[in-house]
Amino acid sequence: MPDSNQEILIAGAGIGGLAAALSLHDAGFPVRVFEAVPELKPLGVGINMLPHAVRELTELDLLDDLLEVGIPIAELALYSKHGQRIWSEPRGLAAGYRWPQVSIHRGQLLGLLYRAVLARLGPSRVHTGHHLARFGQQDGAVWGEFADRATGISVARAESDLLVGCDGIHSVVRRTLYPQEGSPHWNGITMWRGVTVAKPFFSGGTMIMAGHFERKIVVYPITKHSEDPMYAKARAAGFERLLLKPVSHQELDRILGISEASVQG
């Protein structure tokens, strides 16, 4: 049985940090979450959650909330760069898994987890505007010093039995534990990501890939609501270009590596 006096600190309130907080709380551990940004916002684009990830949220009694906004994916289809269907396979429940594969907007997933953390742990257990500046161990405990990231001014010091680092790609925890690793290495791949409001295509639960290994486009639905409040609010404020940058057919062909000669040939 968990020791109710064994407190755990989590650095980072992204998807990993919030999910960890909910799981540890469900297991009986007292948890405090520290996040660098002063306010969590619904940022990002699409995320595909495979069945093993959805299983964890199901165990946390969040499946209904997830399916209320996300799209169960039932099919993955591969197309050539000319739009020719090559192959498809079932996904999620349609493939025999006990849990669905779900596509969702990252901001909606983060909001879902954040609301659950506030409801279950309580607002007093979440500290925004607290960037983990450094940490160490002393007398069988771990301590962390937190600062305002914008000013560098120290805002708090906390001690606990365990610190979990969920503080992102430039993790202070990773850099401290593995100082010889250096910064993350770019793998040479560039991605353009965008989102728009459109009618469902194919089955409504289809994810497609078109192109080839070096250059391809991936398209999938991320919400059931064509008038999702997040996008409706942005459109009303005149921020359409933040949601989707208009691209001409010629520019899209250039990105995908399609030429008139290749299409005619």
PyRosetta script that sets phi, psi and omega in degrees:
from pyrosetta import init, pose_from_sequence

init()
pose = pose_from_sequence("MPDSNQEILIAGAGIGGLAAALSLHDAGFPVRVFEAVPELKPLGVGINMLPHAVRELTELDLLDDLLEVGIPIAELALYSKHGQRIWSEPRGLAAGYRWPQVSIHRGQLLGLLYRAVLARLGPSRVHTGHHLARFGQQDGAVWGEFADRATGISVARAESDLLVGCDGIHSVVRRTLYPQEGSPHWNGITMWRGVTVAKPFFSGGTMIMAGHFERKIVVYPITKHSEDPMYAKARAAGFERLLLKPVSHQELDRILGISEASVQG")
pose.set_psi(1, 141.5)
pose.set_omega(1, 178.6)
pose.set_phi(2, -62.5)
pose.set_psi(2, 145.6)
pose.set_omega(2, 174.4)
pose.set_phi(3, -81.1)
pose.set_psi(3, 114.9)
pose.set_omega(3, -175.8)
pose.set_phi(4, -65.1)
pose.set_psi(4, -13.2)
pose.set_omega(4, 177.7)
pose.set_phi(5, -93.9)
pose.set_psi(5, -3.5)
pose.set_omega(5, -177.3)
pose.set_phi(6, -89.9)
pose.set_psi(6, 95.0)
pose.set_omega(6, -174.6)
pose.set_phi(7, -86.1)
pose.set_psi(7, 148.3)
pose.set_omega(7, -179.4)
pose.set_phi(8, -123.7)
pose.set_psi(8, 131.7)
pose.set_omega(8, 174.1)
pose.set_phi(9, -100.1)
pose.set_psi(9, 139.0)
pose.set_omega(9, 175.8)
pose.set_phi(10, -120.1)
pose.set_psi(10, 122.2)
pose.set_omega(10, 176.5)
pose.set_phi(11, -94.1)
pose.set_psi(11, 110.8)
pose.set_omega(11, 179.9)
pose.set_phi(12, 113.9)
pose.set_psi(12, 124.2)
pose.set_omega(12, 180.0)
pose.set_phi(13, -114.9)
pose.set_psi(13, 44.0)
pose.set_omega(13, 169.8)
pose.set_phi(14, -83.8)
pose.set_psi(14, -163.0)
pose.set_omega(14, -179.2)
pose.set_phi(15, -61.9)
pose.set_psi(15, -44.5)
pose.set_omega(15, -180.0)
pose.set_phi(16, -64.7)
pose.set_psi(16, -44.5)
pose.set_omega(16, -178.8)
pose.set_phi(17, -65.5)
pose.set_psi(17, -43.7)
pose.set_omega(17, -179.4)
pose.set_phi(18, -68.7)
pose.set_psi(18, -40.0)
pose.set_omega(18, 177.6)
pose.set_phi(19, -64.4)
pose.set_psi(19, -40.0)
pose.set_omega(19, 177.1)
pose.set_phi(20, -63.1)
pose.set_psi(20, -41.3)
pose.set_omega(20, 179.6)
pose.set_phi(21, -61.1)
pose.set_psi(21, -43.6)
pose.set_omega(21, 179.9)
pose.set_phi(22, -66.2)
pose.set_psi(22, -41.6)
pose.set_omega(22, -179.2)
pose.set_phi(23, -67.1)
pose.set_psi(23, -43.2)
pose.set_omega(23, 179.7)
pose.set_phi(24, -67.8)
pose.set_psi(24, -39.0)
pose.set_omega(24, 176.2)
pose.set_phi(25, -62.9)
pose.set_psi(25, -41.3)
pose.set_omega(25, 179.2)
pose.set_phi(26, -64.2)
pose.set_psi(26, -29.8)
pose.set_omega(26, 178.7)
pose.set_phi(27, -81.6)
pose.set_psi(27, -5.1)
pose.set_omega(27, 175.3)
pose.set_phi(28, 103.8)
pose.set_psi(28, 7.1)
pose.set_omega(28, -179.4)
pose.set_phi(29, -92.4)
pose.set_psi(29, 138.3)
pose.set_omega(29, 170.4)
pose.set_phi(30, -72.8)
pose.set_psi(30, 134.0)
pose.set_omega(30, -173.0)
pose.set_phi(31, -131.4)
pose.set_psi(31, 141.8)
pose.set_omega(31, 168.7)
pose.set_phi(32, -124.5)
pose.set_psi(32, 137.8)
pose.set_omega(32, -177.5)
pose.set_phi(33, -114.5)
pose.set_psi(33, 132.0)
pose.set_omega(33, 179.0)
pose.set_phi(34, -119.8)
pose.set_psi(34, 126.8)
pose.set_omega(34, -176.9)
pose.set_phi(35, -125.4)
pose.set_psi(35, 137.7)
pose.set_omega(35, -174.7)
pose.set_phi(36, -69.5)
pose.set_psi(36, -40.3)
pose.set_omega(36, -175.9)
pose.set_phi(37, -75.7)
pose.set_psi(37, 148.5)
pose.set_omega(37, -179.1)
pose.set_phi(38, -71.7)
pose.set_psi(38, -21.8)
pose.set_omega(38, -179.0)
pose.set_phi(39, -148.1)
pose.set_psi(39, 129.6)
pose.set_omega(39, 176.8)
pose.set_phi(40, -77.0)
pose.set_psi(40, 130.1)
pose.set_omega(40, -178.9)
pose.set_phi(41, -123.7)
pose.set_psi(41, 153.0)
pose.set_omega(41, -177.2)
pose.set_phi(42, -77.4)
pose.set_psi(42, 67.7)
pose.set_omega(42, -177.0)
pose.set_phi(43, -90.1)
pose.set_psi(43, 162.0)
pose.set_omega(43, 175.5)
pose.set_phi(44, 111.5)
pose.set_psi(44, -172.3)
pose.set_omega(44, 178.8)
pose.set_phi(45, -129.5)
pose.set_psi(45, -120.5)
pose.set_omega(45, -174.8)
pose.set_phi(46, -99.0)
pose.set_psi(46, 150.6)
pose.set_omega(46, 174.7)
pose.set_phi(47, -134.2)
pose.set_psi(47, 136.9)
pose.set_omega(47, 173.2)
pose.set_phi(48, -103.0)
pose.set_psi(48, 119.1)
pose.set_omega(48, 179.1)
pose.set_phi(49, -100.8)
pose.set_psi(49, 115.9)
pose.set_omega(49, 179.6)
pose.set_phi(50, -76.2)
pose.set_psi(50, 163.8)
pose.set_omega(50, -174.0)
pose.set_phi(51, -53.2)
pose.set_psi(51, -37.3)
pose.set_omega(51, -178.1)
pose.set_phi(52, -68.0)
pose.set_psi(52, -27.6)
pose.set_omega(52, 175.5)
pose.set_phi(53, -76.7)
pose.set_psi(53, -40.9)
pose.set_omega(53, 178.3)
pose.set_phi(54, -64.4)
pose.set_psi(54, -32.6)
pose.set_omega(54, 176.6)
pose.set_phi(55, -56.6)
pose.set_psi(55, -41.8)
pose.set_omega(55, -178.4)
pose.set_phi(56, -65.0)
pose.set_psi(56, -40.5)
pose.set_omega(56, 178.3)
pose.set_phi(57, -71.0)
pose.set_psi(57, -30.2)
pose.set_omega(57, 174.9)
pose.set_phi(58, -63.7)
pose.set_psi(58, -42.8)
pose.set_omega(58, 178.2)
pose.set_phi(59, -62.3)
pose.set_psi(59, -26.3)
pose.set_omega(59, 178.7)
pose.set_phi(60, -91.3)
pose.set_psi(60, 10.3)
pose.set_omega(60, 178.1)
pose.set_phi(61, 61.6)
pose.set_psi(61, 40.7)
pose.set_omega(61, 179.8)
pose.set_phi(62, -117.8)
pose.set_psi(62, 7.3)
pose.set_omega(62, -176.2)
pose.set_phi(63, -63.6)
pose.set_psi(63, -44.2)
pose.set_omega(63, -179.2)
pose.set_phi(64, -61.6)
pose.set_psi(64, -41.1)
pose.set_omega(64, 178.0)
pose.set_phi(65, -64.2)
pose.set_psi(65, -38.2)
pose.set_omega(65, -179.7)
pose.set_phi(66, -65.7)
pose.set_psi(66, -45.0)
pose.set_omega(66, -177.1)
pose.set_phi(67, -74.7)
pose.set_psi(67, -16.6)
pose.set_omega(67, 178.2)
pose.set_phi(68, -66.9)
pose.set_psi(68, -29.8)
pose.set_omega(68, -177.7)
pose.set_phi(69, -117.6)
pose.set_psi(69, -28.4)
pose.set_omega(69, -176.8)
pose.set_phi(70, -87.1)
pose.set_psi(70, 172.8)
pose.set_omega(70, -178.6)
pose.set_phi(71, -115.1)
pose.set_psi(71, 119.7)
pose.set_omega(71, 172.9)
pose.set_phi(72, -67.4)
pose.set_psi(72, 124.3)
pose.set_omega(72, -179.9)
pose.set_phi(73, -91.7)
pose.set_psi(73, 124.0)
pose.set_omega(73, -177.0)
pose.set_phi(74, -109.5)
pose.set_psi(74, -11.3)
pose.set_omega(74, -175.2)
pose.set_phi(75, -150.1)
pose.set_psi(75, 139.6)
pose.set_omega(75, 170.1)
pose.set_phi(76, -116.2)
pose.set_psi(76, 123.2)
pose.set_omega(76, -177.7)
pose.set_phi(77, -121.8)
pose.set_psi(77, 139.0)
pose.set_omega(77, 179.5)
pose.set_phi(78, -110.0)
pose.set_psi(78, 130.7)
pose.set_omega(78, 179.8)
pose.set_phi(79, -122.9)
pose.set_psi(79, 154.1)
pose.set_omega(79, 173.3)
pose.set_phi(80, -75.6)
pose.set_psi(80, 172.6)
pose.set_omega(80, 179.4)
pose.set_phi(81, -69.4)
pose.set_psi(81, -10.3)
pose.set_omega(81, 176.3)
pose.set_phi(82, -96.6)
pose.set_psi(82, 3.8)
pose.set_omega(82, 179.0)
pose.set_phi(83, 87.0)
pose.set_psi(83, 13.4)
pose.set_omega(83, 178.9)
pose.set_phi(84, -86.1)
pose.set_psi(84, 128.3)
pose.set_omega(84, -179.5)
pose.set_phi(85, -71.4)
pose.set_psi(85, 124.8)
pose.set_omega(85, -176.7)
pose.set_phi(86, -102.0)
pose.set_psi(86, -42.8)
pose.set_omega(86, -168.7)
pose.set_phi(87, -168.7)
pose.set_psi(87, 153.3)
pose.set_omega(87, 174.9)
pose.set_phi(88, -150.9)
pose.set_psi(88, 159.4)
pose.set_omega(88, 178.2)
pose.set_phi(89, -148.5)
pose.set_psi(89, 151.5)
pose.set_omega(89, 177.1)
pose.set_phi(90, -71.5)
pose.set_psi(90, 154.5)
pose.set_omega(90, -179.9)
pose.set_phi(91, -132.7)
pose.set_psi(91, 157.8)
pose.set_omega(91, 174.8)
pose.set_phi(92, 61.8)
pose.set_psi(92, -132.6)
pose.set_omega(92, -178.8)
pose.set_phi(93, -60.3)
pose.set_psi(93, -36.9)
pose.set_omega(93, -179.5)
pose.set_phi(94, -65.3)
pose.set_psi(94, -20.9)
pose.set_omega(94, 179.1)
pose.set_phi(95, -94.5)
pose.set_psi(95, 2.3)
pose.set_omega(95, 177.0)
pose.set_phi(96, 99.6)
pose.set_psi(96, 2.3)
pose.set_omega(96, 177.2)
pose.set_phi(97, -73.0)
pose.set_psi(97, 157.0)
pose.set_omega(97, 178.2)
pose.set_phi(98, -80.7)
pose.set_psi(98, -14.3)
pose.set_omega(98, -178.5)
pose.set_phi(99, -128.0)
pose.set_psi(99, 149.4)
pose.set_omega(99, -178.2)
pose.set_phi(100, -77.2)
pose.set_psi(100, 163.0)
pose.set_omega(100, 164.2)
pose.set_phi(101, -93.9)
pose.set_psi(101, 133.0)
pose.set_omega(101, -173.2)
pose.set_phi(102, -127.7)
pose.set_psi(102, 129.9)
pose.set_omega(102, 171.6)
pose.set_phi(103, -99.4)
pose.set_psi(103, 137.5)
pose.set_omega(103, -174.4)
pose.set_phi(104, -155.2)
pose.set_psi(104, 153.6)
pose.set_omega(104, 173.2)
pose.set_phi(105, -69.4)
pose.set_psi(105, 134.2)
pose.set_omega(105, -178.2)
pose.set_phi(106, -57.3)
pose.set_psi(106, -38.9)
pose.set_omega(106, -179.6)
pose.set_phi(107, -64.0)
pose.set_psi(107, -37.1)
pose.set_omega(107, 177.7)
pose.set_phi(108, -69.2)
pose.set_psi(108, -38.8)
pose.set_omega(108, 177.2)
pose.set_phi(109, -64.7)
pose.set_psi(109, -44.8)
pose.set_omega(109, 178.7)
pose.set_phi(110, -61.2)
pose.set_psi(110, -43.6)
pose.set_omega(110, 179.3)
pose.set_phi(111, -62.8)
pose.set_psi(111, -40.0)
pose.set_omega(111, 178.3)
pose.set_phi(112, -60.0)
pose.set_psi(112, -47.3)
pose.set_omega(112, -179.9)
pose.set_phi(113, -67.2)
pose.set_psi(113, -41.0)
pose.set_omega(113, -178.0)
pose.set_phi(114, -64.2)
pose.set_psi(114, -43.3)
pose.set_omega(114, 178.5)
pose.set_phi(115, -62.9)
pose.set_psi(115, -38.6)
pose.set_omega(115, 178.9)
pose.set_phi(116, -66.1)
pose.set_psi(116, -40.1)
pose.set_omega(116, 178.4)
pose.set_phi(117, -63.3)
pose.set_psi(117, -45.5)
pose.set_omega(117, -179.9)
pose.set_phi(118, -62.6)
pose.set_psi(118, -39.2)
pose.set_omega(118, -178.0)
pose.set_phi(119, -72.3)
pose.set_psi(119, -38.4)
pose.set_omega(119, -173.2)
pose.set_phi(120, -91.5)
pose.set_psi(120, -41.3)
pose.set_omega(120, -179.4)
pose.set_phi(121, -89.0)
pose.set_psi(121, -31.7)
pose.set_omega(121, -175.8)
pose.set_phi(122, 100.5)
pose.set_psi(122, 143.8)
pose.set_omega(122, -178.8)
pose.set_phi(123, -57.6)
pose.set_psi(123, -28.5)
pose.set_omega(123, -177.8)
pose.set_phi(124, -69.9)
pose.set_psi(124, -12.2)
pose.set_omega(124, -179.1)
pose.set_phi(125, -93.4)
pose.set_psi(125, -0.5)
pose.set_omega(125, -179.7)
pose.set_phi(126, -117.9)
pose.set_psi(126, 124.6)
pose.set_omega(126, -176.1)
pose.set_phi(127, -120.1)
pose.set_psi(127, 102.9)
pose.set_omega(127, 176.1)
pose.set_phi(128, -87.2)
pose.set_psi(128, 163.9)
pose.set_omega(128, -176.7)
pose.set_phi(129, 71.1)
pose.set_psi(129, 20.4)
pose.set_omega(129, -178.9)
pose.set_phi(130, -121.1)
pose.set_psi(130, 95.6)
pose.set_omega(130, 177.6)
pose.set_phi(131, -87.8)
pose.set_psi(131, 128.7)
pose.set_omega(131, 178.1)
pose.set_phi(132, -69.8)
pose.set_psi(132, 112.6)
pose.set_omega(132, -178.1)
pose.set_phi(133, -89.4)
pose.set_psi(133, -41.2)
pose.set_omega(133, 177.1)
pose.set_phi(134, -164.5)
pose.set_psi(134, 164.8)
pose.set_omega(134, 179.4)
pose.set_phi(135, -151.9)
pose.set_psi(135, 166.7)
pose.set_omega(135, 178.4)
pose.set_phi(136, -164.3)
pose.set_psi(136, -178.3)
pose.set_omega(136, 179.4)
pose.set_phi(137, -124.4)
pose.set_psi(137, 141.9)
pose.set_omega(137, -179.8)
pose.set_phi(138, -158.7)
pose.set_psi(138, 131.4)
pose.set_omega(138, 176.5)
pose.set_phi(139, 52.8)
pose.set_psi(139, 43.6)
pose.set_omega(139, 175.2)
pose.set_phi(140, 77.7)
pose.set_psi(140, 8.4)
pose.set_omega(140, 179.8)
pose.set_phi(141, -128.5)
pose.set_psi(141, 165.9)
pose.set_omega(141, 176.2)
pose.set_phi(142, -115.0)
pose.set_psi(142, 142.3)
pose.set_omega(142, 178.3)
pose.set_phi(143, -125.2)
pose.set_psi(143, 151.6)
pose.set_omega(143, 177.4)
pose.set_phi(144, -135.6)
pose.set_psi(144, 138.6)
pose.set_omega(144, 175.5)
pose.set_phi(145, -107.5)
pose.set_psi(145, 131.3)
pose.set_omega(145, -174.3)
pose.set_phi(146, -117.9)
pose.set_psi(146, 144.2)
pose.set_omega(146, -176.1)
pose.set_phi(147, -135.1)
pose.set_psi(147, 161.1)
pose.set_omega(147, 169.6)
pose.set_phi(148, -74.3)
pose.set_psi(148, 116.6)
pose.set_omega(148, -173.1)
pose.set_phi(149, -65.2)
pose.set_psi(149, -29.4)
pose.set_omega(149, -178.2)
pose.set_phi(150, -72.2)
pose.set_psi(150, -36.4)
pose.set_omega(150, -175.2)
pose.set_phi(151, -108.2)
pose.set_psi(151, -21.0)
pose.set_omega(151, -176.1)
pose.set_phi(152, 80.0)
pose.set_psi(152, 2.3)
pose.set_omega(152, -178.8)
pose.set_phi(153, -77.0)
pose.set_psi(153, 134.0)
pose.set_omega(153, 179.0)
pose.set_phi(154, -65.7)
pose.set_psi(154, 135.1)
pose.set_omega(154, -179.1)
pose.set_phi(155, -118.8)
pose.set_psi(155, -19.7)
pose.set_omega(155, -178.7)
pose.set_phi(156, -169.1)
pose.set_psi(156, 158.8)
pose.set_omega(156, 170.8)
pose.set_phi(157, -132.5)
pose.set_psi(157, 133.3)
pose.set_omega(157, -178.3)
pose.set_phi(158, -132.1)
pose.set_psi(158, 148.2)
pose.set_omega(158, 177.1)
pose.set_phi(159, -125.0)
pose.set_psi(159, 149.0)
pose.set_omega(159, 178.3)
pose.set_phi(160, -160.5)
pose.set_psi(160, -174.6)
pose.set_omega(160, 178.5)
pose.set_phi(161, -87.5)
pose.set_psi(161, -22.3)
pose.set_omega(161, -175.1)
pose.set_phi(162, -153.1)
pose.set_psi(162, 141.9)
pose.set_omega(162, 174.9)
pose.set_phi(163, -119.8)
pose.set_psi(163, 128.4)
pose.set_omega(163, 177.4)
pose.set_phi(164, -109.5)
pose.set_psi(164, 122.3)
pose.set_omega(164, -178.8)
pose.set_phi(165, -90.2)
pose.set_psi(165, 108.5)
pose.set_omega(165, 174.8)
pose.set_phi(166, -124.1)
pose.set_psi(166, 40.3)
pose.set_omega(166, -168.7)
pose.set_phi(167, -99.6)
pose.set_psi(167, 31.3)
pose.set_omega(167, 165.4)
pose.set_phi(168, 86.4)
pose.set_psi(168, -174.6)
pose.set_omega(168, -173.5)
pose.set_phi(169, -66.3)
pose.set_psi(169, -27.3)
pose.set_omega(169, 176.8)
pose.set_phi(170, -104.6)
pose.set_psi(170, 48.0)
pose.set_omega(170, -173.1)
pose.set_phi(171, -59.9)
pose.set_psi(171, 127.0)
pose.set_omega(171, 173.8)
pose.set_phi(172, -68.4)
pose.set_psi(172, -36.6)
pose.set_omega(172, 179.4)
pose.set_phi(173, -62.9)
pose.set_psi(173, -48.4)
pose.set_omega(173, 179.8)
pose.set_phi(174, -63.5)
pose.set_psi(174, -43.7)
pose.set_omega(174, -178.0)
pose.set_phi(175, -63.6)
pose.set_psi(175, -33.5)
pose.set_omega(175, -180.0)
pose.set_phi(176, -75.2)
pose.set_psi(176, -42.7)
pose.set_omega(176, -178.2)
pose.set_phi(177, -75.2)
pose.set_psi(177, -30.9)
pose.set_omega(177, -177.7)
pose.set_phi(178, -130.0)
pose.set_psi(178, 69.4)
pose.set_omega(178, -174.3)
pose.set_phi(179, -64.7)
pose.set_psi(179, -20.7)
pose.set_omega(179, -178.3)
pose.set_phi(180, -83.9)
pose.set_psi(180, -8.0)
pose.set_omega(180, -177.7)
pose.set_phi(181, -69.2)
pose.set_psi(181, -34.8)
pose.set_omega(181, -175.8)
pose.set_phi(182, 76.4)
pose.set_psi(182, -170.5)
pose.set_omega(182, -178.4)
pose.set_phi(183, -75.4)
pose.set_psi(183, 158.4)
pose.set_omega(183, 177.0)
pose.set_phi(184, -58.9)
pose.set_psi(184, 145.6)
pose.set_omega(184, -178.7)
pose.set_phi(185, -96.4)
pose.set_psi(185, 135.4)
pose.set_omega(185, 175.1)
pose.set_phi(186, -72.5)
pose.set_psi(186, 133.5)
pose.set_omega(186, -177.9)
pose.set_phi(187, -89.8)
pose.set_psi(187, 4.7)
pose.set_omega(187, 176.5)
pose.set_phi(188, 90.0)
pose.set_psi(188, -0.7)
pose.set_omega(188, -178.3)
pose.set_phi(189, -98.8)
pose.set_psi(189, 132.9)
pose.set_omega(189, 175.6)
pose.set_phi(190, -111.4)
pose.set_psi(190, 134.2)
pose.set_omega(190, -179.9)
pose.set_phi(191, -120.8)
pose.set_psi(191, 137.4)
pose.set_omega(191, 168.9)
pose.set_phi(192, -107.1)
pose.set_psi(192, 131.7)
pose.set_omega(192, -179.0)
pose.set_phi(193, -124.5)
pose.set_psi(193, 141.8)
pose.set_omega(193, -179.9)
pose.set_phi(194, -151.8)
pose.set_psi(194, 165.8)
pose.set_omega(194, 178.7)
pose.set_phi(195, -144.7)
pose.set_psi(195, 145.3)
pose.set_omega(195, 177.1)
pose.set_phi(196, -148.7)
pose.set_psi(196, 165.1)
pose.set_omega(196, 176.1)
pose.set_phi(197, -94.0)
pose.set_psi(197, 127.9)
pose.set_omega(197, -178.3)
pose.set_phi(198, -152.7)
pose.set_psi(198, 165.3)
pose.set_omega(198, 176.8)
pose.set_phi(199, -72.1)
pose.set_psi(199, 153.3)
pose.set_omega(199, 176.6)
pose.set_phi(200, -59.1)
pose.set_psi(200, 146.0)
pose.set_omega(200, 177.9)
pose.set_phi(201, -117.9)
pose.set_psi(201, 152.7)
pose.set_omega(201, -176.7)
pose.set_phi(202, 51.6)
pose.set_psi(202, -122.9)
pose.set_omega(202, -176.1)
pose.set_phi(203, -79.7)
pose.set_psi(203, -10.0)
pose.set_omega(203, -173.6)
pose.set_phi(204, 88.9)
pose.set_psi(204, -14.2)
pose.set_omega(204, 178.4)
pose.set_phi(205, -130.5)
pose.set_psi(205, 35.7)
pose.set_omega(205, -177.4)
pose.set_phi(206, -106.0)
pose.set_psi(206, 136.6)
pose.set_omega(206, 172.7)
pose.set_phi(207, -112.0)
pose.set_psi(207, 129.8)
pose.set_omega(207, -178.3)
pose.set_phi(208, -119.1)
pose.set_psi(208, 150.4)
pose.set_omega(208, 170.2)
pose.set_phi(209, -126.3)
pose.set_psi(209, 131.3)
pose.set_omega(209, 180.0)
pose.set_phi(210, -132.3)
pose.set_psi(210, 136.7)
pose.set_omega(210, -179.1)
pose.set_phi(211, 122.8)
pose.set_psi(211, -140.8)
pose.set_omega(211, 179.8)
pose.set_phi(212, -146.2)
pose.set_psi(212, -175.3)
pose.set_omega(212, -170.5)
pose.set_phi(213, -59.1)
pose.set_psi(213, -41.3)
pose.set_omega(213, -174.2)
pose.set_phi(214, -84.2)
pose.set_psi(214, -21.7)
pose.set_omega(214, -177.1)
pose.set_phi(215, -151.2)
pose.set_psi(215, 113.2)
pose.set_omega(215, -177.1)
pose.set_phi(216, -151.7)
pose.set_psi(216, 166.0)
pose.set_omega(216, 175.8)
pose.set_phi(217, -122.5)
pose.set_psi(217, 139.3)
pose.set_omega(217, 178.5)
pose.set_phi(218, -120.0)
pose.set_psi(218, 128.2)
pose.set_omega(218, -177.2)
pose.set_phi(219, -130.6)
pose.set_psi(219, 133.3)
pose.set_omega(219, 176.2)
pose.set_phi(220, -158.1)
pose.set_psi(220, 153.4)
pose.set_omega(220, 178.8)
pose.set_phi(221, -77.1)
pose.set_psi(221, 150.7)
pose.set_omega(221, -178.1)
pose.set_phi(222, -129.1)
pose.set_psi(222, -5.1)
pose.set_omega(222, 177.8)
pose.set_phi(223, -154.6)
pose.set_psi(223, 151.5)
pose.set_omega(223, 178.7)
pose.set_phi(224, -82.3)
pose.set_psi(224, -16.5)
pose.set_omega(224, -171.5)
pose.set_phi(225, -98.2)
pose.set_psi(225, 110.3)
pose.set_omega(225, 178.9)
pose.set_phi(226, -65.1)
pose.set_psi(226, -24.9)
pose.set_omega(226, 175.2)
pose.set_phi(227, -112.2)
pose.set_psi(227, 55.1)
pose.set_omega(227, 177.5)
pose.set_phi(228, -55.5)
pose.set_psi(228, 130.8)
pose.set_omega(228, -176.7)
pose.set_phi(229, -54.0)
pose.set_psi(229, -33.7)
pose.set_omega(229, -178.9)
pose.set_phi(230, -61.8)
pose.set_psi(230, -44.2)
pose.set_omega(230, -178.1)
pose.set_phi(231, -79.7)
pose.set_psi(231, -37.5)
pose.set_omega(231, 179.4)
pose.set_phi(232, -60.5)
pose.set_psi(232, -40.7)
pose.set_omega(232, 179.3)
pose.set_phi(233, -65.1)
pose.set_psi(233, -41.5)
pose.set_omega(233, 179.9)
pose.set_phi(234, -66.3)
pose.set_psi(234, -41.6)
pose.set_omega(234, 179.9)
pose.set_phi(235, -64.3)
pose.set_psi(235, -41.8)
pose.set_omega(235, -179.6)
pose.set_phi(236, -61.8)
pose.set_psi(236, -30.9)
pose.set_omega(236, 179.9)
pose.set_phi(237, -86.8)
pose.set_psi(237, -0.8)
pose.set_omega(237, 177.4)
pose.set_phi(238, 81.7)
pose.set_psi(238, 29.3)
pose.set_omega(238, -176.4)
pose.set_phi(239, -106.9)
pose.set_psi(239, 33.4)
pose.set_omega(239, -177.4)
pose.set_phi(240, -55.6)
pose.set_psi(240, -37.3)
pose.set_omega(240, -176.0)
pose.set_phi(241, -68.8)
pose.set_psi(241, -18.1)
pose.set_omega(241, 174.9)
pose.set_phi(242, -79.0)
pose.set_psi(242, -21.4)
pose.set_omega(242, -179.0)
pose.set_phi(243, -87.4)
pose.set_psi(243, -38.4)
pose.set_omega(243, -179.8)
pose.set_phi(244, -157.8)
pose.set_psi(244, 122.3)
pose.set_omega(244, 177.0)
pose.set_phi(245, -82.6)
pose.set_psi(245, 121.9)
pose.set_omega(245, -179.6)
pose.set_phi(246, -59.1)
pose.set_psi(246, 135.7)
pose.set_omega(246, 179.5)
pose.set_phi(247, -130.6)
pose.set_psi(247, 132.3)
pose.set_omega(247, 178.9)
pose.set_phi(248, -73.5)
pose.set_psi(248, 163.2)
pose.set_omega(248, 176.9)
pose.set_phi(249, -60.6)
pose.set_psi(249, -39.2)
pose.set_omega(249, -179.6)
pose.set_phi(250, -63.9)
pose.set_psi(250, -41.0)
pose.set_omega(250, 179.3)
pose.set_phi(251, -67.2)
pose.set_psi(251, -40.0)
pose.set_omega(251, 178.2)
pose.set_phi(252, -64.4)
pose.set_psi(252, -41.5)
pose.set_omega(252, 176.8)
pose.set_phi(253, -61.0)
pose.set_psi(253, -39.5)
pose.set_omega(253, -179.8)
pose.set_phi(254, -64.0)
pose.set_psi(254, -43.1)
pose.set_omega(254, -179.4)
pose.set_phi(255, -63.2)
pose.set_psi(255, -39.2)
pose.set_omega(255, -177.4)
pose.set_phi(256, -85.2)
pose.set_psi(256, -5.5)
pose.set_omega(256, 178.9)
pose.set_phi(257, 77.2)
pose.set_psi(257, 28.3)
pose.set_omega(257, -179.7)
pose.set_phi(258, -100.4)
pose.set_psi(258, 130.6)
pose.set_omega(258, 175.9)
pose.set_phi(259, -120.0)
pose.set_psi(259, 163.3)
pose.set_omega(259, 178.5)
pose.set_phi(260, -60.9)
pose.set_psi(260, -37.8)
pose.set_omega(260, -179.3)
pose.set_phi(261, -63.1)
pose.set_psi(261, -41.9)
pose.set_omega(261, -178.1)
pose.set_phi(262, -68.2)
pose.set_psi(262, -34.8)
pose.set_omega(262, 179.9)
pose.set_phi(263, -70.4)
pose.set_psi(263, -42.5)
pose.set_omega(263, -178.1)
pose.set_phi(264, -72.2)
pose.set_psi(264, -30.2)
pose.set_omega(264, -179.1)
pose.set_phi(265, -79.5)
pose.dump_pdb("model.pdb")
